[in-house]
Amino acid sequence: MTELLGHYNYIIVIILMMTGFYTVIARPNLVKKIIGLFIFQTSVFILFISMAKVEGGTAPIISEGARLY
């Protein structure tokens, strides 16, 4: 149970993704379909942000003499 609670971001992503997908598929109204696409897009952004988080990680530091190309 504790391991499942450790992945709450992914649970939220799955719920949002399925809600948005269902809204796009099941609703004939175009405005509601667009709202469903926004919900789906938000879930993808949350997924990307959740995967990018690294525990104990630090920001990269570029030294003065490093070439950037």
C-alpha positions as CSV (number, residue, x, y, z in Angstrom):
1,M,0.0,0.0,0.0
2,T,2.8,2.4,0.8
3,E,4.4,1.7,-2.6
4,L,1.2,2.5,-4.3
5,L,0.9,5.9,-2.5
6,G,4.5,6.7,-3.5
7,H,3.3,6.8,-7.1
8,Y,0.3,9.1,-6.6
9,N,1.4,11.4,-9.5
10,Y,1.1,8.5,-12.0
11,I,-2.4,7.6,-10.5
12,I,-3.5,11.1,-11.1
13,V,-2.1,11.1,-14.6
14,I,-4.0,7.9,-15.4
15,I,-7.3,9.3,-14.1
16,L,-6.9,12.5,-16.0
17,M,-5.9,10.8,-19.2
18,M,-8.8,8.4,-19.1
19,T,-11.2,11.2,-18.3
20,G,-10.0,13.4,-21.2
21,F,-10.0,10.4,-23.6
22,Y,-13.5,9.4,-22.6
23,T,-14.7,13.0,-23.1
24,V,-13.2,13.2,-26.5
25,I,-14.6,9.9,-27.6
26,A,-18.1,10.0,-26.0
27,R,-19.3,13.6,-26.4
28,P,-20.7,14.8,-29.7
29,N,-20.3,18.5,-28.7
30,L,-17.2,20.1,-30.1
31,V,-16.6,22.4,-27.2
32,K,-16.7,19.4,-24.8
33,K,-14.3,17.5,-27.0
34,I,-11.8,20.5,-26.9
35,I,-12.1,20.5,-23.1
36,G,-11.4,16.8,-23.1
37,L,-8.3,17.4,-25.2
38,F,-7.1,20.0,-22.7
39,I,-7.6,17.6,-19.9
40,F,-5.6,14.9,-21.8
41,Q,-2.9,17.4,-22.6
42,T,-2.6,18.4,-19.0
43,S,-2.2,14.8,-18.0
44,V,0.7,14.4,-20.5
45,F,2.4,17.5,-19.0
46,I,2.1,16.1,-15.5
47,L,3.5,12.8,-16.7
48,F,6.5,14.4,-18.3
49,I,7.2,16.5,-15.2
50,S,6.8,13.5,-12.9
51,M,9.2,11.4,-14.9
52,A,11.8,14.2,-14.9
53,K,12.0,14.5,-11.1
54,V,15.1,12.8,-9.7
55,E,15.6,12.5,-6.0
56,G,19.0,13.7,-4.9
57,G,19.6,15.3,-8.2
58,T,21.2,18.8,-8.7
59,A,20.9,21.3,-11.4
60,P,23.6,21.2,-14.1
61,I,26.3,23.8,-13.8
62,I,28.2,25.0,-16.8
63,S,31.7,26.2,-16.2
64,E,33.0,29.4,-17.7
65,G,35.4,27.7,-20.1
66,A,32.9,25.2,-21.5
67,R,31.8,25.5,-25.1
68,L,28.1,25.3,-25.7
69,Y,28.2,24.1,-29.3
